[in-house]
Amino acid sequence: TRWSVLVLTMLFFVFVLYFIQSAQSGAKRPFVRRIPGIDAIEEAVGRATEMGRPVLYVPGVQDIEDMQTVQALIILESVAKTTARYDTPIKVPVTYPIPFTIAQEMVRGGCIHAGRPERYDPDSVQFVSPEQFAYVAAVTGVMLRDKPGAHIFLGSFFAESLLLAETGFATGAIQVAGTANADQLPFFVVACDYTLIGEELFAASAYLSGEPKLVGSLKGADLMKIVIIGLVVAGCVLESFGAHGLVRWLATQ
């Protein structure tokens, strides 16, 4: 009763490995559409530069085992590269020790890739607190005291999302948010200028980094969704004509 799960799982791995190989070889690089949220991030950094204010980057409130935190830290390197090129300060408050260390390396790497290693400031990444609302209090304090020109919220967020977004809105900063936590998306949509919705967060990290493993995983997942949609449609059609074989094969209970 589990053959369908085995077959679909193996098919998914074949898709992912194929696209990773394609991305690594460079012969036929998988296409990743540039989503508007990426332009919004660059626009936010540009606005902060024009105003002579820093950029506040919040990589979620979860530890490194959360995939959204990983994606946010990958995107951080690209943002740090842009801020280094524009000579714009960046502030990155983090909640846990491991993301703190990785965020430091990402900011340093962004400065190096921009050709401006001297722009790296060790104090740009700050360890705050793993306590949810203690972290929020510290970040909102930075918003009100330092008045960053741009706020970028990417990663996993929970009850603090509206507190962060509303405080940022009150300061007049341009705000870009992105999360795969569907229950927090409405708060970001109404309080931020741009919002990366759901899997756009993962697509943005693949696009900006160009990492073959990320691009291959993204393309493999998209193709697998097409297969699943095709199976759903085929199952509906076959069931309508009284053919139950496909549904029985897909049943796992």
Summary of the structure (lengths in Angstrom):
residues: 253
radius of gyration: 20.9
end to end distance: 7.3
largest distance: 70.2
contacts: 844
relative contact order: 0.17
helix: 64%
strand: 11%
